C-alpha cells in the first residue's frame, strides 16, 4: 500500500492515479484503456496526457474534502500520527464522498465503511448528541489499513467559529444538526425544503427527528436502481477552490450551467436555477454560495441542474441577520435584487422577462401553505421558537421586497396569532431590602 498516491475510482472501477507533484502541484493521470464514460469530472475528460493543477488539489477532488467541525475532528484525532493536509484527508475520507468518484490509498483493499441506523437516531430524544457520537466513526471509516491505531475517543465539544451545521454522510442519507448557537436549524431547513417542494422544485425525500434536532435528506446522487450518479458543484465546474465559494457570481454560474448541462437540459435547468435563486433571496438564505448549486449526471448527455439542497433562513440567527446575499448578481450582494434578477434572466439565461414574476407567484402560493407550519413547529419545539418568529419576519420582508406594494400575487398572512398571544417574560424585580441571613436557615 502506498499512501503517497491515491487510486481514483469511478463507479468502483479504477480509472487513474492522483499524486503530489512539486508543491503546490498535484498530478492526475488516467489509467490506460479507461473508457471515455468514466471521466472523473465534466471538466476532465479521459485522455492520455496528465492533468496538472498548480494550486493544490484539482477542484474536482477538493469538492468532497471535509470542512469545519469534521476537518477539525480529524486533525484532533490523527494530527499526531500523520499529516492531515488535503491529500491526507482524501486518503481518509475519499471513499464516502458525494457523487460517483471515490479514492483510496494505492494498493489498499476495499474495506467496508461504517454506517448508522438512521431510524434509531431520528427516534432518539437526544438525536443531536446521538449524531455527534457516531460522527467520528463515519469520518474515520476508511482509516483501517492506513493508520496503525486511532487516538483518543470521540469529542463532544465543537470548536468555536466553525460550521453552523454539522453533516454526516451515510450510504443512503445525509444527516444534519446544528450548533448550540443556531437552535432549531434542523427545523429551519426542514421548513425551507417544504417550501421548495411546494413551488415545484425537485426535492429529495426528507425527514426530521422526533425531537427536532436532526434533519435527514436522502442522497440524490443515486439512481432509482441505486447506482451512483455524478455530482459536481459549481466551484468544481468553475475551477475554484472551496474557500472561494463566496467569491463566485451568479453570472459565472449561469455561464457554466450552459457549458456543462446537456443541450436538452439547458433551458429547464436555467428555469430551475431562477426558482432556486429567487427562493434563496426571499427566505434570506445568506449561505447560498457556489457549492450549493450543482450539476447531476450519469453521462455528459443527461447533465442537468441538481435538486435543491442546503436552503436555510440563515438570517433567523442574530449573528447572521445583517449578512448580505452570498453571491453577487449584477455586481451587487443585497436582498433587493428584483431589477438585477429580471436583467439576469434575459441577458444571462435567455429566459422570458416574466420568469422572476412567475417564481415569486409560486413562492407566494407555497408560503401560504408553509407559513402556518412555522407557527406549529415554533409552538411544538421551544428551542425553535425565537428562530421561528424571525423566519416569519424575514420571509415577510423578503417577499414584499421582491414583489413590491402593488403585487397581484396571492396575499400571505405572516401573522402567528398563537405566538403573538404569548405573554412576554417579565423581568424579576430585585428587592431593595436586604435579606436577613438568620431567616435563611
C-alpha positions as CSV (number, residue, x, y, z in Angstrom):
1,X,0.0,0.0,0.0
2,X,1.3,3.4,-1.0
3,X,-0.1,6.4,1.0
4,X,1.8,8.8,-1.3
5,X,-0.6,8.2,-4.2
6,X,-4.3,7.7,-4.4
7,X,-6.2,5.3,-6.6
8,X,-9.2,7.1,-8.1
9,X,-12.2,5.1,-9.0
10,X,-15.5,5.8,-10.9
11,X,-18.4,3.5,-10.2
12,X,-16.0,1.4,-8.2
13,X,-13.6,0.8,-11.2
14,X,-10.0,2.1,-11.0
15,X,-9.6,5.0,-13.6
16,X,-6.5,6.9,-12.5
17,X,-3.8,7.8,-10.1
18,X,-3.5,11.1,-8.1
19,X,-0.1,12.1,-6.8
20,X,1.6,15.1,-5.3
21,X,4.0,16.9,-7.6
22,X,6.4,19.7,-6.6
23,X,4.4,21.8,-4.1
24,X,1.8,23.0,-4.5
25,X,1.2,21.0,-7.7
26,X,-0.9,17.8,-7.9
27,X,-1.0,15.4,-10.9
28,X,-3.8,13.2,-12.0
29,X,-3.3,10.6,-14.7
30,X,-5.9,8.3,-16.3
31,X,-5.0,4.6,-16.5
32,X,-4.6,3.2,-20.0
33,X,-7.9,1.8,-21.6
34,X,-10.1,3.9,-19.2
35,X,-13.4,4.2,-21.1
36,X,-14.5,7.7,-22.1
37,X,-17.7,7.3,-20.0
38,X,-15.6,7.0,-16.8
39,X,-14.3,10.6,-16.5
40,X,-13.7,12.0,-13.0
41,X,-15.2,15.4,-13.9
42,X,-17.0,17.0,-16.7
43,X,-14.0,19.4,-16.8
44,X,-11.5,16.5,-17.1
45,X,-12.4,14.1,-20.0
46,X,-10.4,10.9,-20.3
47,X,-7.1,11.5,-22.2
48,X,-3.5,10.2,-22.2
49,X,-2.0,13.5,-21.0
50,X,-1.9,14.1,-17.3
51,X,-3.9,16.8,-15.6
52,X,-1.6,19.0,-13.6
53,X,-3.0,21.5,-11.2
54,X,-0.6,24.2,-10.0
55,X,-2.6,25.4,-7.0
56,X,-3.1,22.4,-4.8
57,X,-5.6,19.7,-5.4
58,X,-7.7,19.8,-8.6
59,X,-11.1,21.5,-7.8
60,X,-12.9,18.3,-8.7
61,X,-11.1,16.4,-5.9
62,X,-11.4,19.3,-3.4
63,X,-15.2,19.2,-3.7
64,X,-15.6,16.4,-1.2
65,X,-13.0,17.4,1.3
66,X,-14.4,17.6,4.9
67,X,-14.8,21.1,6.2
68,X,-15.3,22.9,9.5
69,X,-16.0,20.6,12.5
70,X,-15.4,17.4,10.6
71,X,-12.0,18.6,9.4
72,X,-11.1,19.8,12.9
73,X,-12.2,16.5,14.4
74,X,-9.9,14.5,12.1
75,X,-7.0,16.8,12.9
76,X,-7.6,16.4,16.6
77,X,-7.6,12.6,16.4
78,X,-4.9,12.0,13.8
79,X,-2.7,15.1,13.7
80,X,0.0,13.4,15.8
81,X,0.1,10.3,13.7
82,X,0.1,11.7,10.1
83,X,0.0,14.9,8.1
84,X,-3.7,15.9,7.9
85,X,-3.4,18.0,4.8
86,X,-5.8,18.0,1.9
87,X,-4.2,14.9,0.4
88,X,-4.2,13.1,3.7
89,X,-7.9,14.0,4.2
90,X,-8.7,12.5,0.8
91,X,-6.9,9.3,1.8
92,X,-9.0,9.0,4.9
93,X,-12.4,10.1,3.6
94,X,-12.3,9.7,-0.1
95,X,-14.4,6.6,-0.1
96,X,-17.5,8.3,1.2
97,X,-17.9,11.4,-0.9
98,X,-20.9,12.6,-2.8
99,X,-21.1,11.5,-6.4
100,X,-19.6,8.6,-8.3
101,X,-15.9,9.3,-7.7
102,X,-14.1,7.6,-4.8
103,X,-10.5,7.3,-3.9
104,X,-8.2,5.3,-1.5
105,X,-4.5,4.8,-0.9
106,X,-3.0,2.9,-3.8
107,X,-2.9,-0.8,-3.0
108,X,-5.3,-0.6,-0.1
109,X,-8.0,-3.3,-0.2
110,X,-11.6,-2.1,-0.4
111,X,-12.9,-2.1,3.2
112,X,-16.5,-1.9,4.4
113,X,-17.4,1.5,5.6
114,X,-19.3,2.2,8.8
115,X,-22.9,3.2,8.7
116,X,-25.6,4.1,11.2
117,X,-29.2,3.2,11.9
118,X,-31.0,6.3,10.6
119,X,-34.3,5.5,12.1
120,X,-32.8,5.0,15.5
121,X,-31.1,8.4,15.5
122,X,-34.3,10.2,14.3
123,X,-36.3,8.5,17.0
124,X,-34.0,9.3,19.9
125,X,-34.9,12.0,22.4
126,X,-31.3,13.3,22.1
127,X,-30.8,12.9,18.4
128,X,-28.2,15.7,18.1
129,X,-26.0,14.1,20.7
130,X,-26.5,10.7,19.1
131,X,-25.4,12.0,15.8
132,X,-22.3,13.7,17.3
133,X,-21.4,10.4,18.9
134,X,-21.4,8.4,15.7
135,X,-19.9,11.1,13.5
136,X,-16.2,10.1,14.4
137,X,-17.0,6.5,13.3
138,X,-18.3,7.8,10.0
139,X,-15.4,10.1,9.4
140,X,-12.8,7.5,10.3
141,X,-14.4,4.6,8.5
142,X,-11.5,4.4,6.0
143,X,-8.7,4.7,8.5
144,X,-8.3,0.9,8.8
145,X,-5.2,-0.1,6.9
146,X,-4.0,3.5,6.7
147,X,-3.3,4.2,10.3
148,X,-1.8,1.7,12.8
149,X,-4.2,2.9,15.6
150,X,-6.7,5.6,16.5
151,X,-6.0,8.2,19.0
152,X,-8.4,9.0,21.8
153,X,-12.2,8.9,22.0
154,X,-14.9,10.9,20.3
155,X,-15.0,14.6,21.3
156,X,-18.4,16.2,22.1
157,X,-17.0,19.8,22.1
158,X,-17.4,21.9,19.0
159,X,-14.6,24.3,18.1
160,X,-15.8,27.9,18.1
161,X,-16.2,29.7,14.8
162,X,-16.8,26.5,12.7
163,X,-19.8,25.4,10.7
164,X,-23.4,26.5,11.5
165,X,-24.4,22.9,10.6
166,X,-22.7,19.6,11.2
167,X,-23.2,17.0,8.5
168,X,-22.8,13.2,8.4
169,X,-23.0,11.2,5.2
170,X,-24.2,7.6,5.2
171,X,-24.7,5.2,2.3
172,X,-28.3,6.5,1.7
173,X,-28.9,9.6,3.7
174,X,-27.2,12.8,4.8
175,X,-27.8,13.8,8.4
176,X,-27.5,17.4,9.7
177,X,-27.7,19.0,13.1
178,X,-26.7,22.4,14.3
179,X,-24.5,24.2,16.8
180,X,-26.0,25.3,20.1
181,X,-25.9,28.9,18.9
182,X,-28.2,28.1,16.0
183,X,-31.1,26.5,17.8
184,X,-33.8,24.9,15.6
185,X,-31.7,25.0,12.4
186,X,-32.8,21.4,11.5
187,X,-36.4,22.6,11.7
188,X,-35.5,25.7,9.8
189,X,-34.1,23.7,6.9
190,X,-37.0,21.2,7.0
191,X,-39.4,24.1,6.5
192,X,-37.4,25.8,3.8
193,X,-37.3,22.4,1.9
194,X,-41.0,22.1,2.4
195,X,-41.4,25.5,0.6
196,X,-39.0,24.4,-2.2
197,X,-41.2,21.3,-2.7
198,X,-44.4,23.4,-2.7
199,X,-43.2,25.6,-5.5
200,X,-42.4,22.6,-7.7
201,X,-38.6,22.3,-7.3
202,X,-37.1,18.8,-7.2
203,X,-36.5,18.0,-3.6
204,X,-35.2,14.6,-2.3
205,X,-37.0,12.7,0.4
206,X,-36.5,14.4,3.8
207,X,-37.3,13.7,7.4
208,X,-37.0,15.4,10.8
209,X,-36.1,13.7,14.1
210,X,-38.8,13.4,16.7
211,X,-37.1,16.0,18.9
212,X,-36.5,18.4,16.0
213,X,-32.7,18.4,16.3
214,X,-31.6,16.4,13.3
215,X,-32.7,16.9,9.6
216,X,-32.2,14.0,7.2
217,X,-32.2,14.2,3.4
218,X,-32.0,11.1,1.1
219,X,-28.9,11.2,-1.1
220,X,-29.8,12.3,-4.6
221,X,-26.6,11.2,-6.2
222,X,-28.2,7.7,-6.6
223,X,-30.3,6.5,-9.5
224,X,-33.6,4.6,-8.9
225,X,-31.7,1.3,-9.1
226,X,-29.2,2.5,-6.5
227,X,-26.3,3.1,-9.0
228,X,-24.2,6.2,-8.3
229,X,-24.6,9.4,-10.3
230,X,-22.0,12.1,-10.9
231,X,-22.4,15.3,-8.9
232,X,-20.3,18.4,-9.3
233,X,-20.8,21.7,-7.6
234,X,-20.2,25.0,-9.4
235,X,-16.9,25.6,-7.5
236,X,-15.6,22.5,-9.2
237,X,-17.1,23.3,-12.6
238,X,-15.7,26.8,-12.5
239,X,-12.2,25.7,-11.4
240,X,-12.4,27.4,-8.0
241,X,-11.2,26.0,-4.6
242,X,-14.0,25.6,-2.0
243,X,-12.7,28.5,0.1
244,X,-13.6,30.9,-2.7
245,X,-17.2,29.7,-2.7
246,X,-18.5,33.2,-1.8
247,X,-16.4,34.9,-4.5
248,X,-18.3,33.4,-7.4
249,X,-21.0,35.3,-9.2
250,X,-24.4,34.2,-10.4
251,X,-23.3,35.3,-13.9
252,X,-20.4,32.8,-13.6
253,X,-22.8,30.0,-12.6
254,X,-25.2,30.9,-15.4
255,X,-22.3,30.7,-17.9
256,X,-21.1,27.3,-16.7
257,X,-24.6,26.0,-16.5
258,X,-24.9,26.5,-20.3
259,X,-21.4,25.0,-20.8
260,X,-21.8,21.8,-18.8
261,X,-25.5,20.9,-18.9
262,X,-26.7,18.8,-21.8
263,X,-28.2,20.8,-24.6
264,X,-31.7,19.5,-24.0
265,X,-31.4,20.3,-20.3
266,X,-30.2,23.9,-20.5
267,X,-33.4,25.8,-20.6
268,X,-35.2,23.6,-18.0
269,X,-32.1,23.9,-15.8
270,X,-32.0,27.6,-16.2
271,X,-35.6,27.9,-15.2
272,X,-35.0,25.8,-12.1
273,X,-31.9,27.9,-11.3
274,X,-34.1,31.1,-11.2
275,X,-36.6,29.3,-8.9
276,X,-33.7,28.4,-6.6
277,X,-32.1,31.8,-6.7
278,X,-35.4,33.7,-6.1
279,X,-36.3,31.3,-3.3
280,X,-32.9,31.8,-1.6
281,X,-33.3,35.6,-1.8
282,X,-36.9,35.6,-0.5
283,X,-36.2,33.3,2.5
284,X,-33.0,35.2,3.3
285,X,-30.6,32.3,2.8
286,X,-27.3,34.2,3.3
287,X,-25.3,30.9,2.8
288,X,-26.4,30.2,-0.8
289,X,-22.8,30.0,-2.1
290,X,-21.4,28.3,-5.3
291,X,-21.1,24.9,-3.6
292,X,-24.9,24.9,-3.0
293,X,-25.6,24.7,-6.7
294,X,-24.5,21.6,-8.6
295,X,-24.9,19.5,-11.8
296,X,-26.1,15.9,-11.7
297,X,-25.5,13.3,-14.4
298,X,-24.9,9.7,-15.4
299,X,-23.0,10.9,-18.5
300,X,-22.4,14.1,-20.5
301,X,-25.7,13.6,-22.4
302,X,-28.0,14.0,-19.4
303,X,-26.2,16.5,-17.2
304,X,-28.8,18.7,-15.5
305,X,-29.1,21.1,-12.6
306,X,-29.1,19.1,-9.4
307,X,-32.1,19.0,-7.0
308,X,-32.3,21.8,-4.4
309,X,-30.3,21.4,-1.2
310,X,-29.0,23.4,1.7
311,X,-31.8,26.1,1.8
312,X,-32.0,27.7,5.3
313,X,-33.2,31.0,6.5
314,X,-29.7,31.8,7.9
315,X,-30.8,35.4,8.8
316,X,-33.0,34.0,11.5
317,X,-30.0,33.8,13.8
318,X,-28.8,37.1,15.2
319,X,-25.1,36.6,14.3
320,X,-26.1,36.4,10.6
321,X,-29.1,38.7,10.5
322,X,-27.1,41.5,8.8
323,X,-25.4,39.3,6.3
324,X,-25.8,40.1,2.6
325,X,-26.8,37.7,-0.1
326,X,-24.0,35.2,-0.6
327,X,-23.3,35.7,-4.4
328,X,-23.4,38.9,-6.4
329,X,-26.0,39.5,-9.1
330,X,-25.3,42.4,-11.5
331,X,-22.3,43.3,-9.2
332,X,-24.4,43.6,-6.1
333,X,-24.8,41.5,-2.9
334,X,-28.0,42.6,-1.4
335,X,-31.5,41.4,-0.7
336,X,-33.2,43.9,-3.0
337,X,-32.3,42.3,-6.3
338,X,-35.5,42.4,-8.3
339,X,-34.2,44.6,-11.2
340,X,-30.9,42.7,-11.3
341,X,-32.7,39.4,-11.4
342,X,-35.0,40.5,-14.2
343,X,-32.0,41.5,-16.3
344,X,-30.1,38.3,-15.3
345,X,-32.9,36.2,-16.7
346,X,-33.0,37.9,-20.0
347,X,-29.3,38.6,-20.6
348,X,-27.6,35.6,-19.0
349,X,-30.2,32.8,-19.2
350,X,-32.2,33.7,-22.4
351,X,-35.4,33.4,-20.4
352,X,-38.6,35.5,-20.6
353,X,-38.9,38.8,-18.7
354,X,-41.8,37.2,-16.7
355,X,-39.6,34.4,-15.3
356,X,-38.9,36.1,-11.9
357,X,-42.5,37.1,-11.5
358,X,-43.6,33.5,-12.2
359,X,-41.2,32.3,-9.5
360,X,-42.5,34.9,-7.0
361,X,-46.1,33.9,-7.7
362,X,-45.2,30.2,-7.0
363,X,-43.3,31.2,-3.8
364,X,-46.2,33.3,-2.5
365,X,-48.6,30.4,-3.1
366,X,-46.2,28.0,-1.4
367,X,-45.7,30.3,1.6
368,X,-49.5,30.3,2.1
369,X,-49.2,26.6,2.9
370,X,-45.9,26.6,4.8
371,X,-46.2,29.7,7.0
372,X,-48.7,28.0,9.3
373,X,-46.3,25.1,9.7
374,X,-43.7,27.6,11.1
375,X,-46.1,28.6,13.8
376,X,-46.9,24.9,14.5
377,X,-43.2,24.0,14.9
378,X,-42.4,27.1,16.9
379,X,-45.1,26.1,19.4
380,X,-44.1,22.4,19.5
381,X,-40.3,23.0,19.9
382,X,-39.4,25.7,22.4
383,X,-35.8,25.8,21.1
384,X,-37.0,26.8,17.7
385,X,-39.5,29.5,18.9
386,X,-37.4,32.6,18.5
387,X,-35.8,31.5,15.2
388,X,-39.4,30.7,14.0
389,X,-40.6,34.1,14.8
390,X,-37.6,35.7,13.0
391,X,-38.2,33.3,10.0
392,X,-41.7,34.7,9.7
393,X,-40.4,38.3,9.8
394,X,-37.7,37.7,7.2
395,X,-40.0,35.7,4.8
396,X,-42.5,38.6,5.0
397,X,-39.8,41.2,4.3
398,X,-38.2,39.1,1.6
399,X,-41.4,38.5,-0.3
400,X,-42.6,42.2,-0.1
401,X,-39.1,43.5,-1.1
402,X,-39.1,41.4,-4.2
403,X,-42.8,41.8,-5.2
404,X,-43.4,45.5,-4.3
405,X,-46.5,47.1,-2.9
406,X,-48.7,46.6,-6.0
407,X,-48.1,42.9,-6.4
408,X,-51.2,41.0,-7.6
409,X,-50.0,37.6,-6.2
410,X,-51.8,35.7,-3.5
411,X,-51.6,37.5,-0.2
412,X,-49.7,35.7,2.5
413,X,-50.7,36.2,6.2
414,X,-47.4,36.1,8.1
415,X,-49.1,36.7,11.4
416,X,-48.8,34.0,14.0
417,X,-51.8,34.5,16.3
418,X,-50.8,31.8,18.9
419,X,-47.2,33.0,19.1
420,X,-48.2,36.7,19.3
421,X,-50.6,35.9,22.2
422,X,-47.7,34.5,24.3
423,X,-47.1,36.6,27.4
424,X,-43.7,38.3,27.4
425,X,-41.3,37.2,30.1
426,X,-41.5,39.6,33.0
427,X,-38.3,40.8,34.4
428,X,-37.9,39.8,38.0
429,X,-37.5,42.9,40.2
430,X,-34.7,42.8,42.7
431,X,-35.8,43.6,46.2
432,X,-34.1,46.6,47.7
433,X,-34.5,45.1,51.1
434,X,-31.5,43.2,52.4
435,X,-32.2,39.6,53.3
436,X,-31.6,38.6,56.9
437,X,-29.1,35.7,56.8
438,X,-30.6,34.3,60.0
439,X,-34.0,33.8,58.3
440,X,-32.5,31.7,55.5
441,X,-31.6,28.9,57.9
